[in-house]
């Protein structure tokens, strides 16, 4: 497959690299140093680039690895929508940490990075020492806004997902501040034509909006396990997310074995874009509270 390199701004100085997993080229960004490894997983329709400011802020706290999921960023993008499943995303991330031989991992997941990361963690518990979950799914049955459900899982879904409309809405409604053009260009150019949007189109269809959804059993398995694991977790939900609300995050933190909730002010769904300084500060405090040798 042809590797798709995103048009990073000329001043972008975080190193990128590739690994080959299941015959796909998977791209990732790596930055920083320290005794812990941050595994950062994005959601839809972003990429590892979403974590650039978090990675820089944590450069002296630990080594950050932000993966471009299959179909996103500079990773390979199969054209067939059935190539994308929750299980495959988990398998790829699982292989990723195996290839890089990562341990003392702190999972940092937002949006789909939550269930994908949780699914990886419950199968590799000994490699992980902490969880940071932000604006993500928190239950095996996911409640989504009615308009979102109609537009992106209904009869018009394929048209709206493949023609770029989903991306347009996501980046317009997903932050409270306007994303600078140079940064927006990185996101949009990575999936700038129909043939590169199968990964984007697949995610909404994966959401278990009822117990009858094919993904519900896997979600149920993942969430029942992650909530019972004796591992510290920092749950951060923003105050102006149009998809998830802070009550979702508070309830999730209470169900976690060692969960703590922190509300993120002045931030939308893509809170990494709106308030990275606050997030970095809270993660630093979280790491200071861990016993890492």
C-alpha positions as CSV (number, residue, x, y, z in Angstrom):
1,X,0.0,0.0,0.0
2,X,1.1,3.6,-0.6
3,X,2.0,5.4,2.6
4,X,0.0,8.6,3.0
5,X,2.1,11.3,4.6
6,X,0.1,14.2,6.1
7,X,1.1,17.8,5.4
8,X,2.5,18.6,8.8
9,X,3.3,22.4,9.3
10,X,6.8,23.3,8.6
11,X,7.5,24.0,12.2
12,X,6.2,20.6,13.4
13,X,9.1,18.9,15.2
14,X,7.7,15.7,16.7
15,X,9.2,12.6,15.2
16,X,7.0,10.2,13.2
17,X,7.7,6.5,12.3
18,X,6.0,3.4,11.0
19,X,5.5,-0.2,12.0
20,X,4.0,-2.9,9.9
21,X,1.0,-4.7,11.4
22,X,-1.3,-7.2,9.6
23,X,0.3,-6.1,6.3
24,X,-0.6,-2.4,7.0
25,X,1.7,0.5,7.5
26,X,0.8,2.0,10.8
27,X,2.2,5.5,11.6
28,X,2.8,6.9,15.0
29,X,4.4,10.0,16.7
30,X,6.9,9.6,19.5
31,X,8.2,12.3,21.8
32,X,9.7,12.9,25.3
33,X,11.5,10.8,27.8
34,X,10.9,9.4,31.3
35,X,10.1,6.3,33.3
36,X,6.6,5.9,31.9
37,X,5.2,5.5,28.5
38,X,2.0,7.3,27.4
39,X,0.0,5.4,24.8
40,X,-2.2,8.0,23.2
41,X,-5.2,6.9,21.0
42,X,-7.4,9.3,19.1
43,X,-11.0,8.9,17.8
44,X,-13.0,9.9,14.8
45,X,-12.2,11.8,12.5
46,X,-8.9,12.9,14.0
47,X,-5.4,11.4,14.2
48,X,-2.3,11.3,16.4
49,X,-1.8,15.0,15.6
50,X,-4.6,15.7,18.1
51,X,-2.1,14.9,20.9
52,X,0.8,17.1,19.7
53,X,0.4,19.8,22.4
54,X,-0.1,17.1,25.1
55,X,3.0,15.3,24.0
56,X,5.1,18.4,24.2
57,X,3.7,19.3,27.6
58,X,4.6,15.9,28.9
59,X,8.0,15.7,27.3
60,X,9.8,15.5,30.6
61,X,7.2,13.4,32.3
62,X,7.4,10.4,30.1
63,X,7.8,9.0,26.6
64,X,4.6,9.6,24.5
65,X,3.5,7.4,21.6
66,X,0.5,8.6,19.7
67,X,-0.7,6.1,17.1
68,X,-2.6,6.9,13.8
69,X,-5.3,4.3,13.8
70,X,-5.9,2.3,10.6
71,X,-7.6,4.6,8.2
72,X,-6.4,7.8,9.8
73,X,-3.5,10.2,9.7
74,X,-0.5,8.7,7.8
75,X,-1.5,5.1,8.4
76,X,-2.8,2.9,5.6
77,X,-6.4,3.4,4.5
78,X,-8.1,0.3,3.1
79,X,-11.0,1.4,0.8
80,X,-13.4,-1.3,2.0
81,X,-15.5,-0.4,5.0
82,X,-15.7,-4.0,6.2
83,X,-11.9,-3.9,6.8
84,X,-12.6,-1.8,9.9
85,X,-13.9,-3.4,13.1
86,X,-13.4,-2.7,16.8
87,X,-11.6,-6.0,17.2
88,X,-9.2,-5.2,14.4
89,X,-8.4,-1.7,15.9
90,X,-7.7,-3.4,19.3
91,X,-5.5,-6.1,17.7
92,X,-3.5,-3.5,15.9
93,X,-2.9,-1.4,19.0
94,X,-2.1,-4.6,20.9
95,X,0.5,-5.6,18.3
96,X,1.9,-2.0,18.3
97,X,2.8,-2.1,22.0
98,X,4.2,-5.6,21.5
99,X,6.5,-4.5,18.6
100,X,7.7,-1.5,20.6
101,X,7.9,-3.6,23.7
102,X,6.2,-1.0,25.8
103,X,5.6,-1.4,29.5
104,X,4.7,1.0,32.4
105,X,2.1,2.3,30.0
106,X,-0.4,5.0,30.9
107,X,-3.3,4.8,28.4
108,X,-4.5,8.1,27.2
109,X,-7.7,7.7,25.2
110,X,-10.4,10.0,23.9
111,X,-13.5,9.3,21.8
112,X,-12.9,5.9,20.2
113,X,-9.5,5.8,21.8
114,X,-11.4,4.9,25.0
115,X,-12.9,1.5,24.0
116,X,-10.0,0.7,21.7
117,X,-7.5,1.4,24.5
118,X,-9.6,-0.3,27.2
119,X,-9.9,-3.4,24.9
120,X,-6.1,-3.4,24.6
121,X,-5.5,-2.9,28.3
122,X,-7.8,-5.7,29.6
123,X,-5.9,-8.2,27.4
124,X,-2.4,-6.9,28.5
125,X,-3.0,-5.7,32.1
126,X,0.6,-6.3,33.2
127,X,1.9,-3.7,30.7
128,X,-0.3,-0.9,32.1
129,X,0.0,1.3,35.2
130,X,-2.7,3.9,34.7
131,X,-5.6,5.2,32.6
132,X,-6.5,8.6,31.4
133,X,-9.9,8.6,29.7
134,X,-11.3,11.8,28.1
135,X,-14.7,12.5,26.5
136,X,-15.3,8.8,25.6
137,X,-17.8,6.1,25.7
138,X,-18.5,4.8,29.2
139,X,-21.2,2.2,28.9
140,X,-21.8,-1.0,26.9
141,X,-24.9,0.7,25.4
142,X,-24.0,4.2,24.1
143,X,-26.5,7.0,24.0
144,X,-25.9,9.4,21.1
145,X,-27.7,12.6,20.2
146,X,-30.7,11.9,18.1
147,X,-29.5,14.1,15.2
148,X,-26.2,12.3,15.1
149,X,-27.9,8.9,15.2
150,X,-30.2,9.8,12.3
151,X,-27.5,11.5,10.1
152,X,-24.6,9.0,10.6
153,X,-26.3,5.7,11.2
154,X,-29.5,6.1,9.2
155,X,-30.3,5.9,5.5
156,X,-28.2,8.9,4.6
157,X,-25.2,7.8,6.5
158,X,-22.9,6.5,3.7
159,X,-23.4,9.7,1.7
160,X,-22.7,12.0,4.6
161,X,-19.8,10.0,5.9
162,X,-18.0,9.5,2.6
163,X,-18.6,13.0,1.1
164,X,-16.7,14.8,3.9
165,X,-19.7,16.2,5.7
166,X,-19.0,14.3,8.9
167,X,-15.5,15.8,9.1
168,X,-16.8,19.3,8.4
169,X,-19.4,19.1,11.2
170,X,-17.0,17.4,13.6
171,X,-14.3,20.1,13.4
172,X,-16.9,22.9,13.4
173,X,-18.8,21.7,16.4
174,X,-16.1,19.8,18.2
175,X,-14.2,22.7,19.6
176,X,-15.1,26.0,21.2
177,X,-12.2,27.8,19.6
178,X,-11.5,27.8,15.9
179,X,-8.8,25.3,14.9
180,X,-6.0,27.2,13.1
181,X,-6.0,26.5,9.3
182,X,-2.6,24.9,9.3
183,X,-3.8,22.4,11.9
184,X,-7.2,21.8,10.3
185,X,-5.4,21.1,7.1
186,X,-3.5,18.2,8.7
187,X,-6.7,16.5,9.7
188,X,-8.6,17.1,6.5
189,X,-5.9,16.3,4.0
190,X,-5.3,12.9,5.6
191,X,-8.8,11.9,4.5
192,X,-9.3,14.3,1.6
193,X,-11.2,12.0,-0.8
194,X,-13.9,9.4,-0.7
195,X,-11.4,6.5,-1.1
196,X,-9.7,7.5,2.1
197,X,-12.8,7.9,4.3
198,X,-13.8,4.2,4.9
199,X,-12.3,4.3,8.4
200,X,-14.3,7.5,9.2
201,X,-17.5,5.9,7.8
202,X,-17.0,2.7,9.8
203,X,-16.9,4.1,13.3
204,X,-20.5,5.4,13.6
205,X,-21.7,2.1,12.5
206,X,-19.7,0.4,15.3
207,X,-21.5,2.3,18.1
208,X,-23.6,-0.1,20.2
209,X,-26.8,2.0,20.5
210,X,-28.8,-1.0,21.8
211,X,-28.2,-4.4,23.3
212,X,-29.0,-5.9,19.9
213,X,-26.1,-4.2,18.2
214,X,-23.3,-6.7,17.1
215,X,-20.7,-4.8,19.1
216,X,-22.6,-4.9,22.4
217,X,-21.2,-8.2,23.6
218,X,-17.6,-6.9,23.1
219,X,-18.3,-3.6,24.7
220,X,-20.0,-5.4,27.6
221,X,-16.9,-7.6,28.0
222,X,-14.5,-4.7,27.8
223,X,-16.2,-2.4,30.2
224,X,-17.1,-5.0,32.8
225,X,-13.4,-5.9,33.0
226,X,-11.9,-2.4,32.8
227,X,-14.1,-1.2,35.7
228,X,-12.9,-4.0,37.9
229,X,-9.1,-3.7,37.3
230,X,-7.2,-2.4,40.3
231,X,-5.4,0.4,38.4
232,X,-5.5,4.2,39.0
233,X,-7.6,6.1,36.5
234,X,-8.1,9.8,35.7
235,X,-11.4,10.5,34.0
236,X,-11.5,13.9,32.4
237,X,-14.6,15.2,30.6
238,X,-15.0,18.7,29.3
239,X,-17.8,21.2,30.0
240,X,-18.9,21.9,26.5
241,X,-18.8,18.6,24.7
242,X,-21.7,18.2,22.3
243,X,-21.5,14.4,22.4
244,X,-20.7,13.3,26.0
245,X,-21.4,15.2,29.2
246,X,-19.6,15.5,32.4
247,X,-22.1,13.4,34.3
248,X,-21.1,10.5,32.0
249,X,-17.5,10.9,33.2
250,X,-18.4,11.3,36.9
251,X,-20.5,8.1,36.9
252,X,-17.7,6.3,35.0
253,X,-15.1,7.4,37.6
254,X,-17.3,6.1,40.4
255,X,-17.5,2.7,38.8
256,X,-13.8,2.4,38.2
257,X,-11.9,0.6,40.9
258,X,-9.6,3.5,41.6
259,X,-11.1,6.3,39.6
260,X,-10.9,10.1,39.9
261,X,-13.0,12.6,38.0
262,X,-11.7,16.0,36.8
263,X,-13.8,18.4,34.8
264,X,-12.0,20.2,32.0
265,X,-13.2,23.9,31.6
266,X,-13.6,25.8,28.4
267,X,-13.3,22.8,26.1
268,X,-15.4,21.0,23.5
269,X,-15.3,17.4,22.4
270,X,-11.7,17.7,21.1
271,X,-10.5,19.0,24.4
272,X,-6.9,18.4,23.4
273,X,-7.3,21.3,20.9
274,X,-9.2,23.6,23.4
275,X,-7.4,23.3,26.7
276,X,-4.1,21.2,26.4
277,X,-2.4,23.1,29.2
278,X,-5.1,22.1,31.8
279,X,-4.9,18.4,30.6
280,X,-1.1,18.4,30.8
281,X,-1.2,19.8,34.3
282,X,-3.7,17.1,35.5
283,X,-1.8,14.3,33.9
284,X,1.4,15.4,35.5
285,X,-0.3,15.4,38.9
286,X,-1.7,12.0,38.1
287,X,1.7,10.6,37.3
288,X,3.2,12.0,40.4
289,X,0.7,10.0,42.4
290,X,1.8,6.7,40.8
291,X,4.5,4.5,42.2
292,X,6.9,4.2,39.3
293,X,10.4,2.9,39.6
